[in-house]
Amino acid sequence: MEIFWNTIAAYNAATWPVQIGFALLAFVLLVLLYFRPTPAVRVAMKCFMAALNFWIAGVYYMVYCEPREYHGMLALFWAVMGGIWVYDLLVKHASLERTGQHNGFAVLLLAMPLLYPFCSLALGRGFPAMTMPVMPCSVAVFTIGVMLAFSERVNIVLAMFLCHWALIGLSKVYFFGIPEDYLLACSTVPALYIFFREYVRTHADHPTKPSRRVLDALLLVLCLIVGIFFTCTLLHQFNLFASL
């Protein structure tokens, strides 16, 4: 655990100006994407998302998390997600046009990376050993928000990667004491349902076995199971804190 928090502290101490720059650029691109979604703005947003993922892979994991075990595999994981954005940019899969759906939930997810530092402060942490807006879980939450707000055609591969990362992040609550990661884990449950429901409905014209109605029901049951698992884990974590 000491190595984990030492790497976070080193990363934040060295990169906090860059993190502020990323946050400001994200805000500007979101405003432009909302009010003036020109082709140039859409391309800029995709380039930004790719750069953000490559930053996590190359700078966060390969440079500052080098003392951790398996940092190379985690860097590869984020590099693949960056590559997915590059692929979308080249083949123009994601239009990044405002969907008009799930606005409230999407705005909450887009703003959630800014909540991470406040959650850390509320838990008694201090800079630089605290969670910040440009770290893996906060970037994952932001990506889910972008996909909900601006992707009419969901990239199901990217959605699966993000949901998988949420499950990975949940384990850090126990091993490294980061309750802040519940922000990602809990937001993934409704997002998972929305992403896969939209994917099933976009392919409704193709006959499937089981039927679309059965798939919707199975998806709902799956998300309920995952949500119950997260809730039980959260309650158990509170019990652990109470015992301390």
C-alpha positions as CSV (number, residue, x, y, z in Angstrom):
1,M,0.0,0.0,0.0
2,E,2.9,2.4,0.8
3,I,4.3,1.9,-2.8
4,F,0.9,2.6,-4.2
5,W,0.3,5.9,-2.5
6,N,4.0,6.9,-3.0
7,T,3.6,6.6,-6.7
8,I,0.4,8.6,-6.7
9,A,2.1,11.3,-4.6
10,A,5.0,11.5,-7.0
11,Y,2.7,11.6,-10.0
12,N,0.5,14.4,-8.6
13,A,3.5,16.5,-7.4
14,A,5.1,16.4,-10.8
15,T,2.1,16.7,-13.1
16,W,-0.5,18.8,-11.3
17,P,-0.1,21.7,-13.8
18,V,-0.6,19.3,-16.7
19,Q,-3.7,17.9,-15.0
20,I,-5.1,21.4,-14.6
21,G,-4.5,21.9,-18.3
22,F,-6.2,18.7,-19.2
23,A,-9.2,19.7,-17.1
24,L,-9.5,23.1,-18.7
25,L,-9.1,21.7,-22.2
26,A,-11.8,19.1,-21.4
27,F,-14.2,21.8,-20.3
28,V,-13.6,24.0,-23.4
29,L,-14.1,21.0,-25.7
30,L,-17.3,19.9,-23.9
31,V,-18.7,23.4,-24.2
32,L,-17.8,23.6,-27.9
33,L,-19.1,20.1,-28.5
34,Y,-22.4,21.1,-26.9
35,F,-23.0,24.5,-28.5
36,R,-20.9,24.4,-31.7
37,P,-20.3,20.7,-32.7
38,T,-18.4,21.4,-35.9
39,P,-16.4,18.6,-37.6
40,A,-13.1,20.2,-36.3
41,V,-14.4,20.2,-32.8
42,R,-15.4,16.5,-33.0
43,V,-12.0,15.6,-34.3
44,A,-10.3,17.7,-31.6
45,M,-12.4,15.8,-28.9
46,K,-11.4,12.4,-30.3
47,C,-7.8,13.5,-30.4
48,F,-8.1,14.7,-26.8
49,M,-9.6,11.5,-25.6
50,A,-6.9,9.5,-27.3
51,A,-4.2,11.7,-25.8
52,L,-5.8,11.4,-22.4
53,N,-5.7,7.6,-22.5
54,F,-2.2,7.5,-23.9
55,W,-1.1,9.9,-21.1
56,I,-2.5,7.5,-18.5
57,A,-0.7,4.6,-20.2
58,G,2.6,6.3,-20.8
59,V,3.1,8.8,-18.1
60,Y,1.0,7.5,-15.2
61,Y,1.7,3.8,-15.5
62,M,5.0,3.5,-17.4
63,V,6.8,6.4,-15.7
64,Y,5.4,7.1,-12.2
65,C,3.9,3.7,-11.4
66,E,7.0,1.7,-12.5
67,P,7.6,0.5,-8.9
68,R,4.2,-1.2,-8.9
69,E,3.8,-4.8,-10.1
70,Y,1.9,-5.3,-13.4
71,H,2.2,-1.7,-14.3
72,G,3.1,-2.7,-17.9
73,M,-0.1,-4.7,-18.3
74,L,-2.2,-1.8,-17.0
75,A,-0.4,0.6,-19.3
76,L,-1.2,-1.7,-22.2
77,F,-4.9,-1.7,-21.2
78,W,-5.0,2.1,-21.4
79,A,-3.0,2.2,-24.6
80,V,-5.5,-0.1,-26.2
81,M,-8.3,2.3,-25.2
82,G,-6.4,5.1,-26.7
83,G,-6.0,3.1,-29.8
84,I,-9.8,2.6,-29.9
85,W,-10.3,6.4,-30.0
86,V,-7.7,6.6,-32.8
87,Y,-9.6,3.9,-34.7
88,D,-12.9,5.8,-34.2
89,L,-11.2,8.9,-35.5
90,L,-10.0,7.2,-38.6
91,V,-13.1,5.3,-39.5
92,K,-15.6,7.9,-38.1
93,H,-17.6,5.5,-36.1
94,A,-18.5,7.8,-33.3
95,S,-20.2,11.0,-34.6
96,L,-19.9,12.8,-31.2
97,E,-23.2,14.6,-31.8
98,R,-25.3,15.4,-28.8
99,T,-27.8,12.6,-28.2
100,G,-30.2,14.6,-26.0
101,Q,-30.7,11.5,-23.8
102,H,-29.6,10.8,-20.3
103,N,-28.5,14.4,-19.9
104,G,-28.6,14.6,-16.2
105,F,-26.7,11.4,-15.7
106,A,-24.2,12.3,-18.3
107,V,-23.5,15.8,-16.8
108,L,-23.0,14.1,-13.4
109,L,-20.4,11.7,-14.9
110,L,-18.6,14.5,-16.8
111,A,-18.3,16.6,-13.6
112,M,-17.4,13.6,-11.4
113,P,-13.6,13.7,-12.0
114,L,-13.7,17.1,-10.2
115,L,-15.3,15.4,-7.2
116,Y,-12.4,13.0,-6.7
117,P,-10.1,15.5,-4.9
118,F,-12.9,16.6,-2.6
119,C,-13.7,13.0,-1.7
120,S,-10.0,12.5,-0.8
121,L,-10.0,15.7,1.3
122,A,-13.2,14.5,3.1
123,L,-11.5,11.2,3.9
124,G,-8.5,13.1,5.5
125,R,-6.0,12.8,2.6
126,G,-3.8,15.7,1.5
127,F,-2.0,16.8,-1.6
128,P,-0.1,15.2,-3.2
129,A,-1.1,11.7,-1.9
130,M,-4.7,12.0,-3.0
131,T,-6.9,11.2,-6.0
132,M,-6.9,13.8,-8.8
133,P,-9.0,14.5,-12.0
134,V,-6.4,13.0,-14.4
135,M,-6.1,9.5,-12.9
136,P,-7.3,6.2,-14.4
137,C,-10.7,5.9,-12.6
138,S,-11.6,9.6,-13.0
139,V,-10.7,9.4,-16.7
140,A,-12.9,6.3,-17.0
141,V,-15.8,8.1,-15.5
142,F,-15.3,11.1,-17.8
143,T,-15.2,8.8,-20.8
144,I,-18.4,7.1,-19.8
145,G,-20.0,10.6,-19.6
146,V,-18.7,11.6,-23.0
147,M,-20.1,8.4,-24.5
148,L,-23.5,8.9,-22.9
149,A,-23.8,12.5,-23.9
150,F,-22.3,12.5,-27.4
151,S,-22.2,9.1,-28.9
152,E,-25.3,8.1,-30.9
153,R,-23.6,4.9,-31.9
154,V,-22.0,3.2,-28.8
155,N,-18.6,1.7,-29.2
156,I,-19.4,-1.6,-27.4
157,V,-15.7,-2.6,-27.2
158,L,-14.8,0.6,-25.4
159,A,-17.8,0.2,-23.1
160,M,-16.7,-3.3,-22.2
161,F,-13.2,-2.1,-21.4
162,L,-14.5,0.7,-19.2
163,C,-16.8,-1.7,-17.3
164,H,-14.0,-4.1,-16.9
165,W,-11.9,-1.3,-15.4
166,A,-14.6,-0.5,-12.9
167,L,-14.5,-4.0,-11.6
168,I,-10.7,-3.7,-11.3
169,G,-11.0,-0.4,-9.5
170,L,-13.4,-1.9,-7.0
171,S,-10.6,-4.2,-5.7
172,K,-8.5,-1.2,-4.9
173,V,-11.0,-0.2,-2.2
174,Y,-9.9,-3.1,-0.2
175,F,-6.2,-3.4,-1.0
176,F,-5.3,0.2,-1.0
177,G,-8.1,1.9,0.9
178,I,-9.6,4.1,-1.9
179,P,-13.4,4.5,-1.3
180,E,-13.3,7.2,-4.0
181,D,-13.3,4.4,-6.5
182,Y,-16.9,3.6,-5.6
183,L,-17.8,6.7,-7.7
184,L,-16.7,4.8,-10.8
185,A,-18.0,1.4,-9.8
186,C,-21.5,2.7,-8.9
187,S,-21.8,4.8,-12.0
188,T,-20.9,1.8,-14.2
189,V,-24.0,-0.1,-13.3
190,P,-26.6,2.2,-15.0
191,A,-24.1,3.0,-17.7
192,L,-23.6,-0.7,-18.4
193,Y,-27.4,-1.1,-18.8
194,I,-27.8,1.9,-21.0
195,F,-24.9,1.0,-23.3
196,F,-25.9,-2.6,-23.9
197,R,-29.6,-1.8,-24.2
198,E,-28.9,0.8,-26.9
199,Y,-26.6,-1.7,-28.6
200,V,-29.3,-4.4,-28.6
201,R,-31.9,-1.9,-29.9
202,T,-29.8,-0.7,-32.8
203,H,-29.6,-4.3,-34.0
204,A,-33.3,-4.9,-33.5
205,D,-33.8,-5.4,-37.2
206,H,-31.6,-8.5,-37.1
207,P,-33.2,-11.7,-35.7
208,T,-31.5,-12.9,-32.6
209,K,-31.8,-15.9,-30.2
210,P,-32.8,-15.1,-27.6
211,S,-35.2,-12.3,-28.7
212,R,-34.6,-8.7,-28.1
213,R,-37.1,-8.7,-25.2
214,V,-35.4,-11.6,-23.5
215,L,-32.0,-9.9,-24.0
216,D,-33.4,-6.7,-22.4
217,A,-34.6,-8.8,-19.4
218,L,-31.3,-10.7,-19.1
219,L,-29.4,-7.4,-19.2
220,L,-31.6,-5.9,-16.5
221,V,-31.1,-9.0,-14.3
222,L,-27.3,-8.8,-14.9
223,C,-27.1,-5.1,-13.9
224,L,-29.2,-5.8,-10.8
225,I,-26.8,-8.6,-9.7
226,V,-23.8,-6.3,-10.3
227,G,-25.6,-3.5,-8.4
228,I,-26.4,-5.8,-5.4
229,F,-22.7,-6.9,-5.4
230,F,-21.5,-3.3,-5.3
231,T,-23.9,-2.5,-2.6
232,C,-22.9,-5.4,-0.4
233,T,-19.3,-4.6,-1.0
234,L,-19.9,-1.0,0.0
235,L,-21.7,-2.0,3.2
236,H,-19.0,-4.4,4.1
237,Q,-16.4,-1.7,3.6
238,F,-18.3,0.6,6.0
239,N,-18.2,-2.2,8.5
240,L,-14.4,-2.5,8.0
241,F,-14.1,1.3,8.7
242,A,-16.3,1.0,11.7
243,S,-14.1,-1.8,13.2
244,L,-11.1,0.5,12.9
